[in-house]
Amino acid sequence: MPVKGAKLCGAKCRTKGGEPCAGPAMKNGRCRMHGGVFYKRETHGKTTLRAKEQRKKERAFLKEMKGVSREIAGNRELSEA
């Protein structure tokens, strides 16, 4: 039972026929079950911050290399003419 006057979660519950959750809200406005604590922890796979940064660096490097290869190809055409 939440404290009188405290903010309530209000998330739509599946088990109570769609009634709003009556759990006490945290700073983010949801209870611990509907909006729990979120730490920027590392997870597996493609969604880690480190993996995203690495892919961004790789794309920038590939873009730069593509420009260099076009420049080299352009220089070859000029020297052959």
N, C-alpha and C positions, 0 to 999 in steps of 0.2 A: 504494500500500500504506500503510494507516494506521500511525501510531506504536503500538508495543506498549503496551497499557494505556489507550490513548485511547478516549474514548467514540465509538461509531459511530452513524450516522444512524438506521438501523433502519426506514426507510420501506419500504413494500411496493413492489418493483420490478415493472414490467410486462414488461420484457425478459428477466428472469432466471427466469421461471416463478413469480413471486410471492415469491421469496427476499428477505430484508431487505437494504437497501442497506448496503454496507460502507464508505461514504464517511465521512471524519472529521466529527464533529458540531461545530456552532458553539455559541454560548451558548444559543440557542433549542432545541437538541437535534436539529436537522436539519442536513443538509449544505447546501452552497451551491446545489445543484440542487433539493432538496426543500423548503427552507424559507428560501431566500435572504434577502438583506438587504432589509428593508422600511423605506423612508423614507416619511414621511407627505407624499408629493409630491402635487401637484395632478394630477388626471387630467381627462379630458374628461367632459362630460355631467353627469348627475344625481348622480354619486357624489362630487363634490368637496365638501370640507368647507365651502367658501364657499357653494356652491349650496344645501347642506342648511340652513345657517344662514339664508340669504336666504328660503328657503321657510318656515322656522319663524317668522321675523318677519312674513312676509306672512299666514300663517294667523292669527297673533295679532292683526294689524291688522284682518283681515276679521271676526274674531270680535267685536272691539271695535265695529266699524262696524255689525254686525248688531244688537248690543245698543242702540246709539244709535238706529238706525232703528226698532226696536221701541218704544223710549221715546218717540220723536217720534209714532209712530202712536198710542200710548196717550194722549198729551197731546191729540191731535186729537179723539179719541173723547170725552174729558172736556169739551173746549170746545164740542163740537157738542151735547152733551146738556143 
